[in-house]
């Protein structure tokens, strides 16, 4: 519930702190005292649209802080957790309105978006009046209220799960059917491609390895040519070896006569030995570089085949292996498609049957609950001077438009007079009637489908006497289940309040500035205020006596 409301520099309010409690609280005061300003400020803290005109003249900014004490099991805690906001015993919503029109929002002193603030406010407070019946505008809200009244939340949650299963099964079936159809259109080509790529058997990185090996072999072939040329020079027909050997033999025959020839013979012998060693080294190197002449050809043929396949399938050579695997999977999908498709069709059909059965059962439950709700609401109308009116819950079953909440469209209808056609509540009921229909509905479902704090803005306008008293009775009854705050001009309503606030205008700065003030009334001042509401500006003894009777009757 709302525990405290603090307002700073909003329109005529310079500083205001109000403490609220359980039950029914009323706010009274003369017209123009500032009751609407108070509600506008409260709405700002709940995420309503900001406006620079809300800032008090002369101030740079205004601020509204609303402190709530939500129950442990209230859904607001889940919303806080979903937005990474710490959940504490108290929930503090704060809105700062700047004079340039910008606003800032905070929850538990953590900056948040206005949308988050608005979502939290919607869970905590409902504001209703003759011109503010937001809770009744959207038929989706009507369905939720009906479900809450009938205790059908668990059934709706089950329907939501079945809907998700049905949706997922249908999506899986559609995706697989599309895949099978695509594969079927390309079946012959796919099978040929798989056969060709399987025979080719490409491997990732194969092109690079083959190219490197081919380069190495080509370089080795060129080196072998050089070795053969060198070997021909050393030991071939053009080799100087035989000539040098012959020269040595001639010099040796003459060497016995001339000792000066010996060094030349030794040098030529050394040259012959070096030539022979060079020949041996060249022959060994040539033998080491020898390779299969057909290997290079086979490598080149493999590279050509891989690159031709890559061009044909418009992929890189290294992607051929993955492409082969994907095509093989497509063929496997095609081959197993009929069997898998049948299984998915069975799963989707089962999910649809389960959802349909549960949604029909939920629809039947809603219709039974609607009869009870209609009877309960209509039972509240006569004391509210709506005895000729009739409330009804219209349920349209739309099997062709299923959803996570079932197959029903729920909308509240009213018939304001016998013989007239029933129609949507928002279109048929007048402002005053709408407020009283709303009050009757809220009295019936307050403990099941309501925010913990309800604010009623002058729903007793243009009524008096017994009708105003009936409204007061129902507001007080609502206050036993939820917190109720009512802005009222009816003394019959004010007499039944657990707490009474008086809103009035006063002056500040020696009469230079007007400000709105709110005070909590004690028993005596409350009696005076109710007497004023009864008699007007001049409070008579008769008015005070009548006020005493109203307060006494309310306490019975």
BAZAVO-302384 format. One line per 2 residues: number of its first residue (from 0); their letters; for each residue x, y, z of C-alpha. Coordinates in pm, 1 decimal. Layout:
NUM	a	X/Y/Z | ...
! end
This chain:
0	xx	0.0/0.0/0.0 | 97.3/367.7/-24.0
2	xx	274.6/466.4/297.1 | 390.7/819.8/226.4
4	xx	358.3/1085.8/-41.3 | 605.0/1377.6/-49.5
6	xx	566.0/1668.4/-290.9 | 809.1/1954.5/-349.6
8	xx	748.3/2260.4/-569.3 | 458.8/2128.9/-778.2
10	xx	215.6/2405.1/-895.9 | 76.8/2554.1/-569.9
12	xx	241.7/2298.0/-343.1 | 578.3/2408.7/-208.9
14	xx	629.1/2134.2/49.7 | 392.3/1855.4/147.4
16	xx	436.9/1524.9/330.7 | 139.0/1293.3/379.7
18	xx	136.1/962.0/565.3 | -127.0/710.2/459.3
20	xx	-254.1/397.4/627.3 | -476.5/101.2/553.9
22	xx	-850.0/131.8/496.2 | -1034.5/428.3/349.4
24	xx	-870.8/771.6/336.9 | -1065.3/1070.0/205.5
26	xx	-948.7/1407.3/79.6 | -1196.5/1692.0/100.6
28	xx	-1185.7/2066.1/48.7 | -1350.8/2345.8/-134.9
30	xx	-1342.8/2358.8/-513.6 | -1008.7/2494.5/-634.7
32	xx	-824.8/2409.4/-314.4 | -581.5/2184.2/-498.3
34	xx	-722.0/1831.2/-492.1 | -655.6/1782.0/-864.0
36	xx	-299.6/1913.5/-818.6 | -241.6/1650.8/-552.7
38	xx	-360.6/1372.1/-783.8 | -159.4/1509.4/-1077.3
40	xx	150.7/1504.6/-859.6 | 77.9/1148.6/-747.0
42	xx	23.7/1042.8/-1108.6 | 361.0/1196.0/-1199.7
44	xx	530.8/967.8/-945.9 | 351.5/671.7/-1105.3
46	xx	489.0/742.9/-1452.5 | 236.4/985.6/-1600.9
48	xx	348.3/1229.3/-1868.5 | 547.4/1520.3/-1730.7
50	xx	493.5/1886.8/-1808.4 | 701.6/2195.4/-1736.7
52	xx	385.4/2373.7/-1615.2 | 381.3/2144.3/-1310.4
54	xx	690.7/2314.4/-1164.7 | 602.0/2583.1/-909.8
56	xx	664.3/2933.8/-1036.7 | 1015.3/3047.2/-945.9
58	xx	1147.8/2693.3/-886.9 | 1395.3/2516.3/-1112.2
60	xx	1240.0/2176.0/-1056.7 | 962.4/1992.5/-878.5
62	xx	976.7/1650.5/-719.9 | 728.4/1384.7/-609.9
64	xx	818.5/1079.6/-400.8 | 577.3/794.2/-330.1
66	xx	676.3/532.1/-74.5 | 501.4/194.5/-92.0
68	xx	508.3/-112.6/128.3 | 418.4/-398.5/-110.3
70	xx	333.6/-745.0/15.5 | 605.6/-1008.6/-8.8
72	xx	416.7/-1201.3/-277.3 | 322.0/-895.0/-484.8
74	xx	420.1/-924.0/-855.9 | 600.4/-590.6/-834.1
76	xx	900.0/-777.5/-688.6 | 935.4/-983.5/-1006.4
78	xx	929.6/-664.9/-1215.0 | 1198.6/-513.6/-993.6
80	xx	1415.8/-823.5/-1031.9 | 1366.4/-819.0/-1408.5
82	xx	1506.6/-465.7/-1419.1 | 1796.7/-537.5/-1179.5
84	xx	1651.0/-318.0/-905.8 | 1706.7/-423.2/-545.8
86	xx	1383.3/-523.2/-372.4 | 1350.6/-389.3/-19.2
88	xx	1080.5/-362.4/246.1 | 986.3/-23.7/106.1
90	xx	956.6/66.0/-259.5 | 1035.2/431.6/-332.9
92	xx	921.0/584.1/-662.0 | 1061.2/931.6/-727.5
94	xx	1004.4/1163.7/-1022.0 | 1183.9/1490.9/-1081.7
96	xx	1016.2/1743.0/-1312.0 | 1254.0/2006.1/-1452.7
98	xx	1134.4/2351.1/-1556.8 | 1256.7/2288.9/-1913.8
100	xx	1010.5/2000.4/-1952.5 | 1253.8/1712.8/-1897.6
102	xx	1192.8/1456.7/-1624.6 | 1402.0/1202.4/-1439.3
104	xx	1274.0/884.1/-1275.2 | 1418.7/684.4/-986.7
106	xx	1323.7/362.5/-810.3 | 1490.2/300.8/-474.6
108	xx	1730.8/582.8/-573.6 | 1831.1/395.1/-890.8
110	xx	1776.7/581.4/-1219.9 | 1518.0/410.1/-1443.3
112	xx	1323.4/483.2/-1758.2 | 978.6/637.9/-1732.8
114	xx	838.3/319.2/-1885.7 | 973.0/111.9/-1595.5
116	xx	826.6/363.4/-1349.8 | 492.3/345.2/-1529.9
118	xx	491.9/-35.7/-1523.4 | 559.8/-38.6/-1150.8
120	xx	294.1/225.2/-1089.3 | 33.4/24.4/-1280.6
122	xx	93.1/-273.6/-1049.8 | 70.8/-63.0/-735.0
124	xx	-208.8/188.1/-797.5 | -530.2/223.0/-994.7
126	xx	-673.9/572.9/-1035.6 | -1042.3/591.8/-1129.4
128	xx	-1274.5/880.0/-1186.9 | -1544.6/1005.3/-1418.1
130	xx	-1290.0/1084.3/-1687.5 | -1023.7/830.4/-1598.2
132	xx	-1138.1/471.9/-1636.4 | -822.4/327.5/-1785.8
134	xx	-875.4/-9.7/-1619.3 | -1193.9/-53.6/-1821.2
136	xx	-1075.5/57.4/-2164.1 | -887.7/-250.4/-2284.7
138	xx	-1092.9/-571.0/-2320.7 | -774.0/-763.4/-2241.7
140	xx	-804.1/-613.4/-1893.8 | -1158.7/-744.3/-1870.0
142	xx	-1039.0/-1097.1/-1943.7 | -770.6/-1070.2/-1675.5
144	xx	-1025.2/-938.9/-1422.8 | -1264.7/-1222.8/-1500.4
146	xx	-984.9/-1479.6/-1464.4 | -874.2/-1326.6/-1136.0
148	xx	-1230.8/-1325.8/-1003.0 | -1276.1/-1691.2/-1094.9
150	xx	-937.6/-1799.7/-962.9 | -841.5/-1915.7/-1311.1
152	xx	-484.2/-1786.4/-1309.3 | -336.1/-2138.0/-1286.4
154	xx	-552.1/-2252.3/-1578.3 | -443.5/-1952.1/-1783.4
156	xx	-77.7/-2027.0/-1703.2 | -130.9/-2386.3/-1820.2
158	xx	-292.3/-2258.9/-2141.5 | 4.8/-2030.0/-2196.8
160	xx	244.9/-2324.6/-2168.7 | 34.9/-2536.4/-2405.3
162	xx	21.2/-2245.3/-2649.0 | 402.2/-2221.9/-2644.5
164	xx	430.0/-2596.2/-2712.0 | 179.9/-2572.3/-2996.7
166	xx	354.8/-2270.4/-3147.2 | 698.9/-2432.1/-3123.2
168	xx	575.1/-2762.4/-3269.8 | 408.4/-2580.0/-3560.1
170	xx	724.3/-2377.4/-3622.7 | 942.4/-2690.1/-3621.8
172	xx	703.4/-2862.4/-3863.5 | 697.4/-2564.1/-4098.9
174	xx	1077.0/-2533.5/-4096.9 | 1129.3/-2905.0/-4164.8
176	xx	865.0/-2911.2/-4437.1 | 1031.1/-2617.1/-4609.6
178	xx	1368.3/-2790.6/-4584.2 | 1232.9/-3113.5/-4731.9
180	xx	1059.9/-2925.7/-5012.6 | 1377.2/-2733.1/-5092.5
182	xx	1583.1/-3051.5/-5092.9 | 1319.9/-3224.8/-5306.0
184	xx	1340.2/-2958.3/-5575.4 | 1716.8/-3012.8/-5598.0
186	xx	1720.1/-3388.3/-5541.1 | 1879.6/-3507.7/-5869.5
188	xx	2139.2/-3234.3/-5870.2 | 2216.3/-3294.3/-5500.8
190	xx	2268.2/-3666.2/-5550.4 | 2501.3/-3602.0/-5846.5
192	xx	2695.2/-3343.6/-5647.1 | 2730.1/-3575.3/-5348.5
194	xx	2851.0/-3857.9/-5574.7 | 3101.2/-3632.1/-5749.4
196	xx	3234.3/-3472.8/-5429.9 | 3248.3/-3807.0/-5252.1
198	xx	3459.8/-3947.8/-5534.3 | 3680.1/-3637.0/-5528.7
200	xx	3708.3/-3660.2/-5147.1 | 3847.6/-3309.3/-5088.6
202	xx	4014.9/-3236.5/-4757.7 | 4054.1/-2901.0/-4580.0
204	xx	4398.0/-2750.9/-4650.4 | 4468.8/-2999.1/-4930.0
206	xx	4513.0/-2732.3/-5197.7 | 4778.4/-2547.3/-4998.0
208	xx	4969.8/-2868.3/-4918.8 | 4965.0/-2983.5/-5281.8
210	xx	5070.1/-2644.4/-5413.8 | 5360.1/-2627.8/-5171.7
212	xx	5468.7/-2979.1/-5263.3 | 5448.0/-2904.0/-5634.9
214	xx	5660.6/-2591.3/-5588.0 | 5922.0/-2788.9/-5394.9
216	xx	5931.3/-3060.6/-5661.8 | 5964.6/-2806.7/-5940.5
218	xx	6250.4/-2639.1/-5757.2 | 6414.7/-2981.5/-5700.3
220	xx	6379.9/-3060.8/-6073.1 | 6553.5/-2737.7/-6165.6
222	xx	6836.6/-2815.1/-5917.3 | 6874.9/-3165.0/-6070.3
224	xx	6924.0/-3010.3/-6414.6 | 7201.7/-2794.2/-6273.7
226	xx	7360.7/-3099.2/-6106.2 | 7355.9/-3295.4/-6434.3
228	xx	7514.5/-3003.4/-6618.0 | 7789.0/-2980.6/-6355.8
230	xx	7842.2/-3359.9/-6365.5 | 7878.6/-3345.2/-6745.2
232	xx	8147.8/-3083.0/-6703.5 | 8331.8/-3287.9/-6440.0
234	xx	8301.7/-3638.4/-6585.5 | 8142.2/-3606.7/-6927.4
236	xx	8301.1/-3591.0/-7275.3 | 8410.4/-3235.1/-7210.0
238	xx	8568.5/-3324.0/-6877.5 | 8939.0/-3214.9/-6847.3
240	xx	9017.3/-3535.8/-6654.9 | 9142.0/-3754.7/-6944.5
242	xx	9351.0/-3469.7/-7085.2 | 9505.3/-3402.9/-6745.7
244	xx	9573.4/-3776.3/-6691.7 | 9750.2/-3799.9/-7029.4
246	xx	9956.8/-3492.8/-6944.6 | 10058.7/-3646.2/-6612.1
248	xx	10172.0/-3967.4/-6783.9 | 10389.7/-3773.1/-7027.9
250	xx	10538.7/-3559.4/-6751.4 | 10609.5/-3865.3/-6538.9
252	xx	10808.4/-4024.5/-6823.7 | 11021.2/-3715.6/-6841.7
254	xx	11031.0/-3654.8/-6471.9 | 11330.9/-3886.5/-6417.9
256	xx	11545.9/-3658.2/-6633.8 | 11415.7/-3327.7/-6500.8
258	xx	11335.8/-3299.7/-6127.5 | 11165.3/-2964.3/-6179.8
260	xx	10858.2/-3137.4/-6329.6 | 10763.5/-3319.3/-6008.2
262	xx	10570.5/-3032.6/-5847.8 | 10360.0/-2993.0/-6162.3
264	xx	10281.8/-3362.5/-6167.5 | 10177.2/-3350.6/-5801.4
266	xx	9948.5/-3053.7/-5864.6 | 9783.0/-3219.1/-6164.2
268	xx	9738.1/-3539.3/-5962.8 | 9565.8/-3333.4/-5690.9
270	xx	9339.7/-3176.4/-5955.6 | 9245.7/-3519.8/-6084.9
272	xx	9167.5/-3634.7/-5731.1 | 8952.9/-3320.3/-5674.4
274	xx	8766.9/-3378.3/-6000.1 | 8695.8/-3735.4/-5899.0
276	xx	8567.9/-3620.5/-5555.7 | 8350.8/-3356.0/-5723.1
278	xx	8206.7/-3620.7/-5952.6 | 8124.8/-3839.0/-5651.4
280	xx	7955.6/-3553.4/-5468.9 | 7759.5/-3452.9/-5777.4
282	xx	7643.0/-3809.9/-5838.4 | 7536.6/-3841.5/-5469.6
284	xx	7344.0/-3509.6/-5483.3 | 7175.4/-3610.8/-5807.4
286	xx	7075.5/-3944.9/-5659.3 | 6930.1/-3766.3/-5351.4
288	xx	6715.3/-3535.5/-5567.8 | 6572.5/-3818.2/-5770.6
290	xx	6182.5/-3853.6/-5752.6 | 5901.9/-4027.3/-5930.7
292	xx	5861.4/-3840.3/-6257.0 | 5487.0/-3912.7/-6257.1
294	xx	5427.0/-3774.8/-5906.2 | 5447.8/-3411.9/-6013.7
296	xx	5203.4/-3483.9/-6293.0 | 4961.0/-3651.6/-6052.7
298	xx	4985.4/-3355.6/-5812.6 | 4906.6/-3113.5/-6090.9
300	xx	4611.7/-3324.9/-6201.9 | 4477.0/-3328.4/-5843.7
302	xx	4509.8/-2953.5/-5812.0 | 4331.6/-2907.1/-6143.9
304	xx	4046.1/-3135.2/-6035.0 | 4004.6/-2955.2/-5700.1
306	xx	4007.5/-2610.9/-5856.0 | 3767.3/-2713.7/-6129.3
308	xx	3523.1/-2841.7/-5864.4 | 3561.0/-2517.8/-5666.6
310	xx	3473.4/-2317.0/-5978.5 | 3179.3/-2542.9/-6054.7
312	xx	3029.0/-2511.7/-5706.6 | 3135.5/-2149.7/-5666.0
314	xx	3323.7/-2198.6/-5339.5 | 3686.0/-2190.5/-5228.9
316	xx	3879.1/-2516.0/-5261.0 | 3909.8/-2539.1/-4883.1
318	xx	3527.9/-2514.8/-4855.4 | 3465.3/-2817.9/-5075.7
320	xx	3482.5/-3064.0/-4784.9 | 3222.0/-2866.5/-4585.3
322	xx	3006.9/-2832.7/-4896.6 | 3024.6/-3207.1/-4952.1
324	xx	2913.7/-3265.8/-4591.0 | 2625.0/-3020.6/-4627.3
326	xx	2507.5/-3173.4/-4953.3 | 2530.4/-3517.5/-4796.2
328	xx	2317.9/-3392.1/-4504.5 | 2065.2/-3249.5/-4751.0
330	xx	2040.2/-3584.7/-4923.1 | 2003.3/-3754.4/-4584.6
332	xx	1731.1/-3505.4/-4494.3 | 1556.9/-3578.7/-4819.3
334	xx	1583.7/-3952.7/-4766.6 | 1466.0/-3933.7/-4405.0
336	xx	1233.4/-3639.6/-4467.4 | 908.5/-3827.4/-4505.8
338	xx	957.1/-4021.4/-4184.9 | 1067.9/-3712.2/-3987.5
340	xx	793.3/-3503.3/-4141.0 | 532.7/-3754.4/-4030.7
342	xx	671.7/-3749.1/-3675.6 | 665.2/-3368.3/-3661.2
344	xx	312.8/-3361.8/-3801.6 | 205.4/-3600.1/-3526.3
346	xx	374.0/-3384.3/-3259.7 | 212.5/-3066.7/-3393.2
348	xx	-128.2/-3233.8/-3411.0 | -95.9/-3361.5/-3053.3
350	xx	6.9/-3016.9/-2927.7 | -286.4/-2857.4/-3110.5
352	xx	-534.4/-3111.4/-2970.8 | -407.6/-3058.7/-2615.0
354	xx	-426.0/-2679.3/-2651.8 | -770.6/-2690.2/-2812.1
356	xx	-910.2/-2914.2/-2539.3 | -765.5/-2699.2/-2261.3
358	xx	-880.4/-2372.8/-2422.8 | -1235.5/-2504.4/-2466.2
360	xx	-1237.0/-2616.9/-2101.9 | -1108.6/-2274.5/-1993.3
362	xx	-1373.5/-2105.6/-2206.5 | -1645.3/-2309.8/-2036.4
364	xx	-1505.6/-2214.1/-1695.1 | -1500.4/-1847.3/-1792.0
366	xx	-1864.4/-1859.7/-1894.7 | -1962.1/-2008.5/-1558.1
368	xx	-1752.2/-1751.5/-1373.1 | -1903.6/-1471.5/-1585.4
370	xx	-2252.1/-1567.7/-1467.1 | -2138.6/-1541.2/-1104.0
372	xx	-1963.7/-1209.5/-1168.1 | -2268.0/-1063.8/-1343.9
374	xx	-2494.4/-1167.5/-1056.1 | -2259.6/-1020.2/-796.0
376	xx	-2213.0/-688.0/-980.1 | -2582.5/-650.0/-1057.8
378	xx	-2652.2/-705.7/-687.7 | -2449.0/-393.0/-613.8
380	xx	-2623.7/-167.1/-867.4 | -2958.2/-95.8/-702.7
382	xx	-2819.7/86.1/-397.0 | -2608.2/293.4/-636.2
384	xx	-2924.1/418.8/-811.4 | -2861.3/194.9/-1108.4
386	xx	-3154.8/-33.3/-1038.2 | -3274.8/-19.1/-1399.0
388	xx	-2929.0/-96.4/-1536.0 | -2780.1/-435.4/-1607.2
390	xx	-2417.5/-545.9/-1616.2 | -2310.5/-840.5/-1832.2
392	xx	-1986.6/-1010.5/-1928.5 | -1978.1/-1082.0/-2300.1
394	xx	-1750.7/-1370.1/-2401.4 | -1677.6/-1416.5/-2770.6
396	xx	-1517.4/-1751.3/-2844.0 | -1280.5/-1711.9/-3137.9
398	xx	-1142.1/-2057.6/-3215.2 | -979.5/-1927.7/-3531.0
400	xx	-780.0/-1671.5/-3330.5 | -610.8/-1870.6/-3055.8
402	xx	-348.4/-1716.2/-2831.5 | -155.3/-1759.3/-2507.6
404	xx	-466.4/-1669.4/-2304.5 | -704.7/-1902.2/-2482.8
406	xx	-972.2/-1845.9/-2743.2 | -1194.5/-1596.6/-2562.1
408	xx	-1244.5/-1224.5/-2605.3 | -1399.1/-1082.7/-2290.2
410	xx	-1566.9/-744.2/-2266.3 | -1790.4/-585.6/-2003.4
412	xx	-2128.1/-465.6/-2138.2 | -2400.0/-260.0/-1972.1
414	xx	-2761.5/-184.0/-2040.9 | -2852.4/142.4/-1870.4
416	xx	-3228.7/119.4/-1923.2 | -3471.0/-161.9/-2009.3
418	xx	-3541.1/-183.4/-2379.8 | -3211.1/-29.6/-2482.9
420	xx	-2936.6/-231.6/-2640.7 | -2648.0/-343.5/-2426.2
422	xx	-2308.7/-216.3/-2533.7 | -1949.3/-178.3/-2422.4
424	xx	-1922.7/-19.1/-2081.3 | -1704.6/269.1/-2200.7
426	xx	-1945.9/360.7/-2482.7 | -2284.8/323.1/-2313.9
428	xx	-2238.0/450.9/-1958.1 | -2225.2/822.7/-1881.8
430	xx	-1951.1/967.0/-1662.9 | -2138.0/929.5/-1334.5
432	xx	-2278.2/590.1/-1431.6 | -1936.7/469.8/-1536.4
434	xx	-1791.9/556.7/-1196.8 | -2066.4/369.9/-1014.7
436	xx	-2040.7/66.3/-1242.8 | -1669.8/68.7/-1175.4
438	xx	-1724.8/91.3/-802.1 | -1967.6/-201.6/-809.4
440	xx	-1720.4/-406.7/-1010.2 | -1432.5/-316.3/-779.8
442	xx	-1631.2/-407.3/-468.5 | -1693.4/-753.2/-613.3
444	xx	-1341.3/-829.0/-731.6 | -1125.0/-613.9/-502.4
446	xx	-963.6/-904.2/-318.8 | -878.1/-1089.7/-642.1
448	xx	-815.3/-855.1/-932.0 | -706.9/-522.4/-794.5
450	xx	-397.9/-317.0/-730.6 | -320.9/-277.5/-357.5
452	xx	-407.8/94.2/-371.8 | -723.3/230.7/-536.2
454	xx	-776.8/602.7/-591.3 | -1128.4/730.1/-666.8
456	xx	-1150.7/1085.8/-792.1 | -1491.3/1239.8/-720.4
458	xx	-1693.5/936.5/-826.1 | -1976.8/1072.2/-610.3
460	xx	-2021.4/1384.4/-825.4 | -2384.2/1477.2/-892.4
462	xx	-2521.8/1223.5/-644.8 | -2630.9/1266.5/-287.2
464	xx	-2837.7/1124.8/-9.0 | -2882.8/748.9/-19.6
466	xx	-2666.4/706.3/-332.3 | -2375.2/893.6/-178.5
468	xx	-2415.6/686.8/136.2 | -2418.5/366.6/-71.8
470	xx	-2096.3/480.5/-238.2 | -1944.1/546.3/103.7
472	xx	-2048.8/202.5/227.3 | -1884.9/37.2/-70.6
474	xx	-1567.9/241.5/-49.2 | -1538.6/148.0/317.0
476	xx	-1600.0/-216.2/229.8 | -1329.2/-195.6/-35.0
478	xx	-1100.9/-47.4/227.9 | -1119.9/-366.7/430.3
480	xx	-941.9/-554.0/149.5 | -726.1/-291.0/-19.1
482	xx	-611.1/62.7/49.4 | -863.5/317.7/-79.1
484	xx	-802.7/690.2/-127.8 | -1105.7/895.0/-232.4
486	xx	-1137.3/1258.3/-333.8 | -1493.9/1341.9/-241.3
488	xx	-1751.2/1618.2/-198.5 | -2001.0/1385.1/-30.1
490	xx	-2023.0/1406.8/350.8 | -2171.9/1056.5/353.5
492	xx	-1846.8/925.3/204.6 | -1622.8/1136.1/428.5
494	xx	-1804.9/1012.6/739.6 | -1699.3/655.4/667.4
496	xx	-1325.7/727.0/631.3 | -1058.2/582.2/854.4
498	xx	-848.1/893.1/788.8 | -959.6/1235.5/673.7
500	xx	-735.4/1490.1/495.6 | -845.3/1850.8/442.0
502	xx	-704.5/2034.2/140.8 | -706.2/2413.1/159.5
504	xx	-529.9/2716.1/19.5 | -317.6/2937.4/236.6
506	xx	-75.8/3225.2/193.4 | 299.7/3247.5/233.0
508	xx	548.9/3533.3/246.8 | 299.3/3766.7/415.3
510	xx	31.6/3709.5/161.1 | 252.7/3741.1/-144.4
512	xx	217.8/3377.6/-248.1 | -65.3/3120.6/-242.3
514	xx	8.8/2762.8/-145.0 | -192.0/2442.6/-104.9
516	xx	-189.5/2289.4/240.2 | -312.8/1947.8/354.6
518	xx	-389.3/1865.8/715.7 | -498.5/1547.8/891.9
520	xx	-822.5/1606.2/1079.3 | -885.4/1489.1/1432.7
522	xx	-1231.9/1400.5/1559.2 | -1338.7/1760.3/1626.9
524	xx	-1203.0/1919.1/1309.0 | -1338.2/1628.5/1108.6
526	xx	-1683.9/1696.4/1250.1 | -1652.6/2061.2/1146.9
528	xx	-1543.7/1969.3/794.3 | -1832.0/1724.9/744.1
530	xx	-2070.7/1988.8/879.2 | -1929.0/2239.3/626.2
532	xx	-1980.8/1983.6/349.3 | -2342.9/1953.3/460.6
534	xx	-2430.3/2319.7/504.1 | -2184.7/2524.8/304.0
536	xx	-1988.2/2827.7/415.7 | -2195.1/2888.1/731.2
538	xx	-2179.5/2591.4/967.1 | -2499.3/2567.8/1172.0
540	xx	-2583.8/2367.8/1480.4 | -2812.0/2157.1/1268.7
542	xx	-2522.2/2080.3/1033.8 | -2302.3/1975.0/1324.7
544	xx	-2578.4/1751.9/1458.2 | -2622.0/1597.3/1114.6
546	xx	-2246.3/1542.4/1095.0 | -2255.8/1366.2/1430.3
548	xx	-2532.3/1140.0/1304.8 | -2338.0/1053.5/987.0
550	xx	-2022.8/972.4/1183.3 | -2217.3/766.1/1434.0
552	xx	-2399.6/575.9/1160.9 | -2072.2/505.7/985.3
554	xx	-1928.8/358.6/1302.6 | -2215.1/116.1/1354.6
! end
